[in-house]
Amino acid sequence: MSFKLFIARRYMMSKKEAGFITVISAISVVGITVGVAALIVVLSVFNGFNGLVTSILVGFDPHLRITAVAGPAPQRAQLPLNDNAVQGVAPFVSGKAMIVSRSQSKVVFVRGIESSKIEKVCGLKEKMALGNLELQESGGRNLVIGLTLADRLGVVPGDSVWLVSPAGSEQALLGFGAPVMRSFRVSGIYESDNRDYDALYAYTSLRSAQLLFQIGNLIDGYEIRLTDLGRAEDVKADLQSGLGKEYRVESWYDLHHDLYSVMRIERWTAYIILCLIVGVATFNLLGSLTMSVLAKTRDIGILKAMGATNADIIAIFRFEGMLVGIVGTIAGILLGLIVCYLQVRFHLFALDPTVYIIPAIPVEIRFSDFFAVGGAALLLSFLSTIIPSRRAASMLPAEAIRWE
């Protein structure tokens, strides 16, 4: 152990002199501990909600979606895909239509997809609440709708509804034709844990959607599910370069970019605000170091008379401040981990399961947060040592000893 670190540790732990300064240092440790723990807990909660949202969206949506830029296009014979990375590929047709029941009507997004491939690209089957996922026509047209939409329309599996397509609406307005209307039988009702989806999306077979929107054998694009979600961006880049500008390739993140952007802003805002707690604690550290310099004036003079350089004096008080920061940071990380563990294990902050889809506030611990939080705390601790350590180094040995 170097003499600089030894002296810094003695100054920090000393109880014989400058007891008030030691109390302020202890308050600084507690402040840094609370700030670091709060940061760890809050960031873990943000991670938990982020993971929950991702699991809901990705569990229901495809990992990649390819759409034709110029509108419906013929099916391609083959997509430039690596078979090892792909779990399933299915063409789809999508558009807005008005769904009409005996008592209500609502504009929804109708998505047509091949019945034999829907399980490979979409998590719709796992989300079925009533009925079954029978999209293939058997003497009629079948439709699967969300629970919220079914409740609003007042329908159950087996009931019939009408879909009114915007195709041909111009001719209908001019009096030269009638709007395209098709009768569908509700074969199933799903619940995706996302009320927007449950209220706005209806699924039918690919051929029924093509007839409803009158696009012949054309499709709007392809939905793709990968074996590894983490490879989505790489596969997206390969597909985009292989398909060219005629097609737009979007990953699961792109499909919900606005939502994730808001969540990222909230996360950074919380991080910056909670860093202010650590900042307040470092102001206490600044004060305690400044008073420590004044109390140790004689010691500083003696050390300089014995040959200690300005750099040595600066290092002593910087070590003292950094020791406070390190102790507070480690204690805060441990406290934050304990709170997160108790939340996961015992649900300290529970939620009403009749209102929310989860029983308690979700928590997800990421080791990258430890570096971000610990780095911020140590940086602020280091900054608080600059002024006191330079002030100590600027003292002249004769002046420091003269009045002692």
C-alpha positions as CSV (number, residue, x, y, z in Angstrom):
1,M,0.0,0.0,0.0
2,S,1.4,3.4,-1.0
3,F,1.9,6.0,1.8
4,K,-0.7,8.3,0.0
5,L,-3.4,5.7,0.2
6,F,-2.4,4.8,3.7
7,I,-2.7,8.4,4.9
8,A,-6.0,8.9,3.0
9,R,-7.5,5.8,4.7
10,R,-6.3,7.1,8.1
11,Y,-7.9,10.5,7.5
12,M,-11.2,8.8,6.4
13,M,-11.3,6.4,9.4
14,S,-9.9,8.7,12.1
15,K,-12.1,9.2,15.1
16,K,-9.6,11.1,17.4
17,E,-9.8,14.4,15.5
18,A,-12.2,16.3,13.4
19,G,-15.2,14.2,14.4
20,F,-17.7,16.5,12.7
21,I,-15.8,16.0,9.4
22,T,-16.1,12.2,9.9
23,V,-19.8,12.6,10.4
24,I,-20.2,14.6,7.2
25,S,-18.2,11.9,5.3
26,A,-20.5,9.3,6.7
27,I,-23.5,11.3,5.5
28,S,-21.8,11.5,2.1
29,V,-21.5,7.7,2.1
30,V,-25.1,7.2,3.0
31,G,-26.2,9.7,0.3
32,I,-24.2,8.0,-2.4
33,T,-25.5,4.6,-1.2
34,V,-29.1,5.8,-1.4
35,G,-28.6,7.4,-4.8
36,V,-26.9,4.4,-6.3
37,A,-29.5,2.0,-4.9
38,A,-32.3,4.2,-6.2
39,L,-30.7,4.2,-9.7
40,I,-30.3,0.4,-9.7
41,V,-33.9,-0.2,-8.6
42,V,-35.4,2.3,-11.0
43,L,-33.4,1.2,-14.0
44,S,-34.2,-2.5,-13.2
45,V,-37.9,-1.6,-13.1
46,F,-37.6,0.1,-16.5
47,N,-35.8,-3.0,-17.8
48,G,-38.6,-5.1,-16.5
49,F,-41.3,-3.1,-18.2
50,N,-39.3,-3.0,-21.4
51,G,-38.9,-6.7,-21.3
52,L,-42.6,-7.2,-20.6
53,V,-43.6,-5.0,-23.5
54,T,-41.2,-6.7,-25.8
55,S,-42.4,-10.2,-24.8
56,I,-46.0,-9.1,-25.5
57,L,-45.3,-7.4,-28.8
58,V,-42.7,-9.9,-30.2
59,G,-44.8,-12.9,-28.9
60,F,-47.6,-11.7,-31.1
61,D,-46.0,-9.9,-34.0
62,P,-43.5,-11.2,-36.5
63,H,-39.8,-10.5,-36.1
64,L,-39.5,-9.0,-39.6
65,R,-42.0,-7.6,-42.0
66,I,-41.4,-7.0,-45.7
67,T,-43.8,-4.7,-47.5
68,A,-43.9,-3.6,-51.2
69,V,-43.3,0.1,-51.4
70,A,-45.5,0.7,-54.5
71,G,-48.5,-1.3,-53.1
72,P,-49.7,-4.9,-53.6
73,A,-47.2,-7.0,-55.7
74,P,-47.0,-10.5,-57.0
75,Q,-45.5,-13.2,-54.7
76,R,-41.8,-13.7,-55.2
77,A,-40.5,-17.2,-56.0
78,Q,-37.9,-16.9,-53.4
79,L,-36.6,-14.5,-50.8
80,P,-32.9,-13.9,-50.1
81,L,-33.0,-15.6,-46.7
82,N,-30.6,-17.8,-44.8
83,D,-32.7,-20.9,-43.9
84,N,-30.8,-21.5,-40.7
85,A,-32.0,-18.1,-39.3
86,V,-35.7,-18.4,-40.3
87,Q,-38.4,-20.2,-38.4
88,G,-41.2,-19.3,-40.8
89,V,-42.2,-17.1,-43.7
90,A,-45.8,-16.2,-44.8
91,P,-47.3,-13.8,-47.3
92,F,-49.9,-11.4,-46.0
93,V,-52.5,-8.9,-47.1
94,S,-53.5,-6.0,-44.9
95,G,-55.9,-3.1,-45.1
96,K,-58.6,-1.2,-43.3
97,A,-62.2,-2.2,-43.4
98,M,-65.4,-1.5,-41.4
99,I,-66.7,-4.5,-39.4
100,V,-70.5,-4.4,-38.8
101,S,-72.5,-6.5,-36.4
102,R,-76.1,-6.4,-35.5
103,S,-75.6,-3.6,-33.0
104,Q,-72.3,-1.9,-33.6
105,S,-69.7,-1.0,-36.3
106,K,-66.0,-0.2,-36.1
107,V,-63.1,0.4,-38.5
108,V,-60.4,-2.3,-38.0
109,F,-57.3,-3.6,-39.6
110,V,-58.0,-6.8,-41.5
111,R,-55.0,-9.0,-42.0
112,G,-55.1,-12.0,-44.3
113,I,-52.5,-14.8,-43.9
114,E,-52.2,-18.4,-45.0
115,S,-53.8,-20.7,-42.4
116,S,-51.1,-23.3,-42.7
117,K,-48.3,-20.8,-41.9
118,I,-49.8,-18.5,-39.3
119,E,-48.4,-20.5,-36.4
120,K,-44.8,-20.2,-37.7
121,V,-44.9,-16.4,-38.0
122,C,-47.3,-15.2,-35.4
123,G,-48.2,-16.1,-31.8
124,L,-51.9,-15.8,-32.5
125,K,-52.6,-19.5,-31.6
126,E,-51.2,-19.2,-28.1
127,K,-53.4,-16.1,-27.5
128,M,-56.8,-17.8,-28.4
129,A,-59.3,-17.2,-25.7
130,L,-62.5,-18.6,-27.3
131,G,-63.2,-20.7,-30.4
132,N,-60.4,-21.8,-32.6
133,L,-57.9,-20.5,-35.2
134,E,-59.8,-21.7,-38.3
135,L,-59.1,-19.2,-41.0
136,Q,-59.4,-21.6,-44.0
137,E,-62.8,-21.4,-45.6
138,S,-65.0,-24.4,-45.3
139,G,-68.1,-23.3,-47.2
140,G,-67.7,-19.8,-45.9
141,R,-65.3,-17.1,-44.7
142,N,-63.9,-17.2,-41.2
143,L,-62.6,-14.3,-39.0
144,V,-60.7,-14.2,-35.8
145,I,-61.0,-11.0,-33.8
146,G,-59.7,-9.6,-30.5
147,L,-61.6,-9.8,-27.1
148,T,-62.0,-6.0,-26.8
149,L,-63.5,-5.8,-30.3
150,A,-65.8,-8.8,-29.7
151,D,-67.1,-7.2,-26.6
152,R,-67.8,-4.0,-28.4
153,L,-69.5,-5.7,-31.2
154,G,-71.4,-8.1,-28.9
155,V,-70.4,-11.2,-30.8
156,V,-69.2,-14.7,-29.8
157,P,-67.7,-17.5,-31.9
158,G,-70.2,-18.7,-34.4
159,D,-71.9,-15.3,-35.0
160,S,-71.8,-13.6,-38.3
161,V,-70.4,-10.1,-39.1
162,W,-70.0,-8.0,-42.2
163,L,-66.8,-6.5,-43.5
164,V,-67.1,-3.4,-45.7
165,S,-64.0,-2.8,-47.9
166,P,-62.9,0.6,-49.2
167,A,-62.3,-1.1,-52.5
168,G,-64.8,0.2,-55.0
169,S,-65.8,3.1,-52.7
170,E,-65.2,5.7,-55.4
171,Q,-67.6,4.1,-57.8
172,A,-70.1,3.7,-55.0
173,L,-69.9,7.4,-54.2
174,L,-70.4,8.3,-57.8
175,G,-73.4,5.9,-58.1
176,F,-71.8,3.5,-60.5
177,G,-71.5,0.6,-58.1
178,A,-71.9,-0.7,-54.6
179,P,-69.2,-1.0,-51.9
180,V,-67.6,-4.4,-51.5
181,M,-69.3,-6.2,-48.6
182,R,-68.5,-9.8,-47.4
183,S,-70.1,-11.8,-44.7
184,F,-67.8,-13.6,-42.3
185,R,-68.3,-16.1,-39.5
186,V,-66.4,-15.4,-36.2
187,S,-64.5,-18.6,-35.6
188,G,-62.4,-17.5,-32.7
189,I,-61.5,-14.7,-30.3
190,Y,-58.0,-13.9,-29.1
191,E,-56.6,-11.9,-26.2
192,S,-53.1,-10.6,-26.8
193,D,-52.6,-8.7,-23.5
194,N,-52.5,-5.5,-25.7
195,R,-55.8,-3.7,-25.8
196,D,-54.9,-1.8,-28.9
197,Y,-54.4,-5.0,-30.8
198,D,-57.5,-6.6,-29.3
199,A,-59.6,-3.7,-30.4
200,L,-58.2,-3.1,-33.9
201,Y,-57.0,-6.3,-35.5
202,A,-59.0,-9.0,-37.2
203,Y,-57.5,-12.0,-39.0
204,T,-58.8,-14.0,-41.9
205,S,-57.3,-16.3,-44.6
206,L,-55.1,-14.8,-47.3
207,R,-57.6,-15.6,-50.1
208,S,-60.5,-14.0,-48.3
209,A,-58.5,-10.8,-47.7
210,Q,-57.5,-10.7,-51.4
211,L,-61.2,-10.9,-52.4
212,L,-62.3,-8.4,-49.8
213,F,-59.8,-5.8,-51.0
214,Q,-60.1,-6.9,-54.7
215,I,-56.4,-7.2,-55.4
216,G,-56.5,-10.5,-57.2
217,N,-53.5,-12.8,-56.4
218,L,-51.3,-9.9,-55.2
219,I,-49.9,-9.6,-51.7
220,D,-48.8,-6.7,-49.5
221,G,-45.7,-8.4,-48.3
222,Y,-44.2,-11.1,-46.1
223,E,-44.0,-11.8,-42.3
224,I,-41.0,-13.6,-41.0
225,R,-40.2,-15.1,-37.6
226,L,-36.6,-16.0,-36.8
227,T,-35.0,-18.7,-34.7
228,D,-33.0,-16.0,-32.8
229,L,-34.6,-12.6,-32.1
230,G,-31.2,-11.1,-31.6
231,R,-30.3,-11.6,-35.2
232,A,-33.2,-9.5,-36.5
233,E,-31.1,-6.4,-37.4
234,D,-28.5,-8.5,-39.3
235,V,-31.1,-10.4,-41.2
236,K,-33.0,-7.2,-41.9
237,A,-29.8,-5.6,-43.4
238,D,-29.2,-8.7,-45.6
239,L,-32.8,-8.7,-46.8
240,Q,-32.8,-5.0,-47.6
241,S,-29.7,-5.2,-49.7
242,G,-31.0,-8.3,-51.5
243,L,-34.5,-6.9,-52.2
244,G,-33.5,-3.4,-53.2
245,K,-35.6,-0.2,-52.9
246,E,-38.8,-1.9,-54.2
247,Y,-39.4,-3.4,-50.8
248,R,-39.2,-2.0,-47.2
249,V,-37.9,-4.3,-44.5
250,E,-38.8,-3.5,-40.9
251,S,-37.7,-5.3,-37.7
252,W,-39.9,-5.8,-34.7
253,Y,-38.2,-2.7,-33.2
254,D,-39.1,-0.6,-36.3
255,L,-42.7,-1.6,-36.1
256,H,-42.9,-0.1,-32.6
257,H,-40.3,2.6,-32.9
258,D,-42.4,5.4,-31.3
259,L,-43.1,3.3,-28.3
260,Y,-39.5,2.3,-27.7
261,S,-38.3,5.9,-28.3
262,V,-40.6,7.2,-25.5
263,M,-39.4,4.4,-23.2
264,R,-35.8,5.3,-24.0
265,I,-36.4,9.0,-23.2
266,E,-38.1,8.1,-19.9
267,R,-35.2,5.8,-19.0
268,W,-32.6,8.5,-19.7
269,T,-34.7,11.1,-17.9
270,A,-35.0,9.0,-14.8
271,Y,-31.2,8.2,-14.9
272,I,-30.3,11.9,-15.1
273,I,-32.7,13.0,-12.4
274,L,-31.7,10.3,-10.0
275,C,-28.0,11.1,-10.6
276,L,-28.8,14.4,-8.9
277,I,-29.3,12.4,-5.7
278,V,-25.7,11.2,-6.0
279,G,-24.7,14.8,-6.9
280,V,-26.1,16.2,-3.7
281,A,-24.2,13.6,-1.8
282,T,-21.0,14.6,-3.5
283,F,-21.6,18.2,-2.4
284,N,-21.4,16.9,1.1
285,L,-18.2,15.1,0.2
286,L,-16.9,18.4,-1.2
287,G,-17.6,20.1,2.1
288,S,-16.1,17.4,4.2
289,L,-12.9,17.3,2.2
290,T,-12.6,21.1,2.3
291,M,-12.9,21.1,6.1
292,S,-10.5,18.2,6.2
293,V,-8.0,20.2,4.4
294,L,-8.4,23.1,6.9
295,A,-8.1,20.7,9.8
296,K,-5.1,19.0,8.4
297,T,-3.1,22.1,7.6
298,R,-0.3,21.3,10.0
299,D,-0.1,17.7,8.6
300,I,0.1,19.1,5.1
301,G,2.9,21.4,6.1
302,I,4.8,18.6,7.8
303,L,4.4,16.2,4.8
304,K,5.7,18.9,2.4
305,A,8.6,19.6,4.7
306,M,9.5,15.9,4.7
307,G,9.6,16.0,0.9
308,A,6.0,15.2,-0.2
309,T,5.3,16.9,-3.6
310,N,2.1,18.7,-4.6
311,A,1.1,15.7,-6.6
312,D,1.4,13.5,-3.5
313,I,-0.9,15.9,-1.5
314,I,-3.4,16.0,-4.3
315,A,-3.4,12.2,-4.5
316,I,-4.0,11.9,-0.7
317,F,-7.2,13.9,-0.7
318,R,-8.4,12.5,-4.0
319,F,-7.9,9.0,-2.5
320,E,-9.9,10.0,0.5
321,G,-12.8,11.3,-1.6
322,M,-12.6,8.3,-3.9
323,L,-12.7,5.9,-0.9
324,V,-15.9,7.5,0.2
325,G,-17.3,7.2,-3.3
326,I,-16.2,3.5,-3.7
327,V,-17.7,2.5,-0.3
328,G,-21.0,4.3,-1.1
329,T,-21.2,2.9,-4.6
330,I,-20.6,-0.7,-3.5
331,A,-23.0,-0.4,-0.6
332,G,-25.6,1.2,-3.0
333,I,-25.3,-1.6,-5.6
334,L,-25.7,-4.3,-2.9
335,L,-28.7,-2.5,-1.4
336,G,-30.2,-2.1,-4.9
337,L,-29.7,-5.8,-5.6
338,I,-31.3,-6.8,-2.3
339,V,-34.4,-4.7,-3.1
340,C,-34.7,-6.1,-6.6
341,Y,-34.4,-9.7,-5.2
342,L,-37.0,-9.1,-2.6
343,Q,-39.3,-7.6,-5.3
344,V,-38.9,-10.7,-7.5
345,R,-39.2,-13.1,-4.7
346,F,-41.8,-11.6,-2.5
347,H,-43.6,-9.0,-4.7
348,L,-43.1,-6.0,-2.3
349,F,-44.9,-3.7,-4.7
350,A,-47.8,-5.8,-5.9
351,L,-50.4,-4.8,-8.6
352,D,-54.1,-5.6,-8.8
353,P,-54.3,-8.7,-11.2
354,T,-57.9,-7.8,-12.1
355,V,-56.6,-4.5,-13.6
356,Y,-53.1,-5.3,-14.7
357,I,-51.8,-8.3,-16.7
358,I,-48.9,-8.8,-14.1
359,P,-49.1,-9.5,-10.4
360,A,-46.3,-7.1,-9.4
361,I,-44.0,-4.4,-10.8
362,P,-41.6,-6.3,-13.1
363,V,-37.8,-6.2,-12.4
364,E,-35.0,-7.2,-14.7
365,I,-31.4,-6.8,-13.6
366,R,-28.8,-6.0,-16.2
367,F,-25.1,-5.9,-15.4
368,S,-24.6,-3.0,-17.8
369,D,-26.6,-0.8,-15.4
370,F,-24.0,-1.5,-12.7
371,F,-21.3,0.0,-14.9
372,A,-23.4,3.0,-15.8
373,V,-24.5,3.7,-12.2
374,G,-21.2,2.9,-10.6
375,G,-19.3,5.0,-13.2
376,A,-21.6,8.0,-12.7
377,A,-21.2,7.8,-8.9
378,L,-17.4,7.5,-9.0
379,L,-17.1,10.3,-11.6
380,L,-19.1,12.7,-9.4
381,S,-17.0,11.6,-6.4
382,F,-13.8,12.3,-8.3
383,L,-15.0,15.7,-9.4
384,S,-15.8,16.7,-5.8
385,T,-12.2,16.1,-4.9
386,I,-10.6,18.4,-7.4
387,I,-11.0,21.7,-5.6
388,P,-10.1,20.6,-2.0
389,S,-7.1,18.6,-3.2
390,R,-5.7,21.5,-5.2
391,R,-6.3,23.8,-2.3
392,A,-4.3,21.5,-0.1
393,A,-1.5,21.3,-2.6
394,S,-1.2,25.1,-2.9
395,M,-0.3,25.5,0.8
396,L,3.3,26.5,1.5
397,P,5.0,24.4,4.2
398,A,6.2,27.4,6.2
399,E,2.8,29.1,6.2
400,A,1.0,25.8,7.1
401,I,3.2,25.2,10.2
402,R,3.7,28.8,11.3
403,W,0.2,29.3,12.9
404,E,0.0,25.7,14.3
